[in-house]
Amino acid sequence: MLKLVISRLFLFVVMALTAGPSFAADWWSMSDADFVTTYGKLATGSQVDQSQFAWMTFLRVNQPVVYQGDMKTYSQWELWPSDPDTFSPSSPPFKAANKFRPRPHLQVSKANAIVAMRTAAKTGIPQFNPAPASEEVTRNALSYGYIMKNKLNTQAGIAAFVKGGGVIDFPLGAVETKARWKRGAIDGAYQVAGYSLTGLHLMVKIAPTPKDPFTDNSPSWFWTTFEFKGNPGLANAQSLLTYHDVLPAAQITQLEAESGLSKSLFVNYVSNGQQIQFDDSSHPTILMGNTQLEDFAATPPGNPANWTVWQTSCHTCHSQASGVVDGNGMNFFFFTGPPYPTGPLTAADMPPSGSVSLDFVWALINAQ
């Protein structure tokens, strides 16, 4: 054991001298609130800083946890409350120890379902089984706690919160995830119960929500997305995005080693980059997406290797998450398109007058 400790210490010293800057000894295990307080400035720094924050977040959420239900090891985000755990009014308060997980908590992609609905309306051709259940959404304790404390898990709760003068503003350190699973074993991919993880979206609250999220370009949530490196056509799809992962390989290796994941299957995943705002002085639109989760926004349809246009922007899409109070309920607004908005919202893409922001959190439209 002593030799192992010395060996690992030596590895860290060598990597610290040859790679990037050093961080706190527990950056991968400190609380989410402390992580954002300590490292959140990276999310609004240089592209290297932002890439670093993206990798640190990815490695944090994938820390292994032994689930007491079956004594198997999972990534911690898998044991967080899912949408069904959060938005089922009859469900008891969530406890990780009671989570039932014989397989991923799959749900239908609302984005793909909306696209199919609009396609059917435009063409007159019904779209059968347009969106098989293949996604999983979870949230950390800060996000779940905020939703439950303010009763935002029901439409009546959201309406009452807004009518009472409340402004939806998730706490710093809140994290929401969206995963894409494919049935079957993919060599090299992380697998659970016969499903392989091919994509993982991460959004982290790094700054208070601006007064007008529909138009204010101030950073609030940080978006990054990771894919299995063997996904078809990934290199071409990444070339269509704005801000790529620019963290040197040596620094990625260093972070993987520090967090204890250097021998895990997560070394087979790559970052597509990151986004924190609609646009900036260098780009009138900032594009960010995942081939497994936003394929509907690509042209031509099909293999990402053939894509020439990819209308996907995390900040723009999520800025449309909103609704209008209707009595004791909510009329939720769904994203516009095609064409799908990128960059600052135009008049055509703006939610209706009287809409209240859901603080970029699309999951709240699951409230019943």
Secondary structure, DSSP 8 states (H G I E B T S, - for coil): -HHHHHHHHHHHHHHHHHSS----TTTTTS-HHHHHHHHGGGGGS-HHHHHHHHHHHHHHHT-EEEETTTTEEEEGGGGS-BHHHHH-TTS----GGG---SS---B--HHHHHHHHHHHHHHS---SS-S-S-EEEEE-HHHHHHHHHTTTTSHHHHHHHHHTT------TT-EEEEEEEEES--TTS-EETTEEEEEEEEEEE-S---S-TTT-----EEEEEEEETTSTTHHHHHHTSSS-----HHHHHHHHHHTT-TTSGGGGEEEEEEE-SS--SS-SS-----TTT-GGGEESSS-GGG-SEE---HHHHHHT-EEEEETTEEEEE----SS---SS--GGGS--TT-EE-TT-GGGGG--
